[in-house]
Structures are given as C-alpha cells and as structure tokens.
Amino acid sequence: MHATAPIGRWAVYVDAATGEPLAREQLLRFASGNLKINAPVRGPNGQRLDFAAANLGVVVNGAAAVTSITGAVSFADGGPANVATTVLGSFVAVASEAGAPAATQLALPPGGQVTWIASSDEFLDAQLTTYVHADRVKQFVRAIAPDFAFLDQQMPAIVNIADICNAFADGETINFFQSDAQCENTGRIADVVYHEFGHNVHFQGIIPGVGFPEGALSEGISDFLSATITDSPDLAPGFFKGSDARCASSTRRAPSGTSPRTTARSTTAGGSSAARCGTCARRCGTSSAPGPGSRRSTSCGSRRSAARSTCRACTPRSCWPTTTTAT
Ligand SMILES: [Zn+2]
C-alpha cells in the first residue's frame, strides 16, 4: 500500500485466518545526510567548527522536515537533496534586527553532509552562531533536568540589536548586540549565549510567590553554566576586540593550607555570589577593581519593559578584577 504522510510504500503481511496485520515492510529506499552549521567554538576570532544543525526546521525536496539531534535528514534515494532552511528550529527561533534574515538552500548528497557557512558576514554569522549554541545549551540543560518544561518551548533569540558591548535575557528570550570598534557582536560568542540562557533557566526555575530573581545569584548561575559547558574559566574570550585575555582564574591555586573558597574570597572581594559561595572554582569574581563599564555589572534593571526583569551580561570590565593573582 502507498502512504503520503510520511511517504511510504508498504508490503503488509496479514493473518490468513483473521486478516489482522502482522508485519509490514518499507519497499522504498531512502537516503540520509547530515546538515551542518559552521560557527565559532567560542568567539569569531577563534576556532570554528562544523556543528550539527540540530532540531532545525528544513524543507527537503519540497517536504517540510526537522533535522535530528545530529543534523540528519532523510530523503528519497537518488541524487543530492535540495535542503532549504532558515534559523527556526523546534527549540530556538532566531530573529535578526539588522541585515538579511538567514536563509539558504544547500545540496545534500546521499550519505554525505553539507555545511552552511557565513563566517565573513557579521549579521548572518550571528544568526547561525546563536542558533547553534542556543540549541546546544538547551540540550545541555535537558540532560540535567529532562522534565524542565521550559526547555521544550521554542525560545526566541534576537540578534544584531542596535546596541553594543552587551546582551540580555528576560526570562523568555535571549538578546544580543552588534559589534563596534571595541566589542564583538555578542551573538557570535558561544559563552554569552550560554550565559544569557542561564538567566532564563534561573528565572523559569523560580516558583511564583515563593522566590524572586536575585541578580548576583543569577549572574553566578549563568557564568557557572557557561564555564561548565566550555570547561574553561575564561568567559567570553574575544568579547573585546584585540584582547581575549579575560580571566586568569585557571592559573589560580589555593595556597597550601587554604581552601579554594578562601582564595576566591581573598582575591575577589565583592565578587559574585558564585565566588562567595565557593561553588564555582572557575569563576573569576566581580568588580573589586571595576573598569569603565562597571556600571553594567549591576544594571539588572529593565531594558525594554519595566514589568520584565532583564539582566545584562557580565562583561570583562564590568565583572572581573584587573588583578587575579592569588598569593
Ligand atoms: Zn548576566
């Protein structure tokens, strides 16, 4: 028998006595291939990688489909499939406030792969990078909290906003700014995407009427999530153009006879809640020696709506001390 949704041609075996279906065999032969998206591993001036275009909405040879978590799609066997896609997926929907909306058509060979690359275009690369890393951070958190319903929603991710040197989350969305002479486009920095999503995890995890968002705790949670995924104490390398040395905590070692908590406290007075609690050995602390942007570190106020709690990203200047040498 023939089927159209999904497409199939089946041989169905039935019980000779009752007519009950017993087994079926797909007679069509399908091919599959993997869709990739090229994006920075951390930031646009560092290593890049072809990531699986996971959970992405696509149109394959005219039929709507969603890629698997490995970026795989199936199609009728034969020649290369035409894959049309944007940056709208099951769990992340990227929108851009500048430049052309990201969209492409790619030829995907049977048994092969094809990669969407826009590394030379800031606004396009920000859209692709934010999609890749927003989906990755949702997968990461799902492994920790599989029943966390917020993860199953399609989260808006707004990139290329006409502002600079920051990013923010509001509990529902994540938002990223354009580049300028000083700062990189934050939508192109994996660590910032992870960090902003961390704020949403915090906000969404609060039981209404029982808890409330606490800014310093939220920053600590978000930094810890980001640093855990990257397995690095350097948050957002390349955030500032020309300098990606942001945090030297990886070289910190507690003096003999002291605990890491003691070291963290002694070197980051006024540091983040994560550092004060000693829960985050990777964390550098906050503005014991604030730089010019330090005001941002506490600007956890509303940007777009007074009713919504928004919180801006930590930046190197706003959050981290200029001296990180432990003694
Ligand atoms: Zn933040």
Residues whose N, C-alpha, C, O or C-beta is under 5 A from the ligand:
A	BS01	ZN	E219 S222 C311 R312 A313 C314
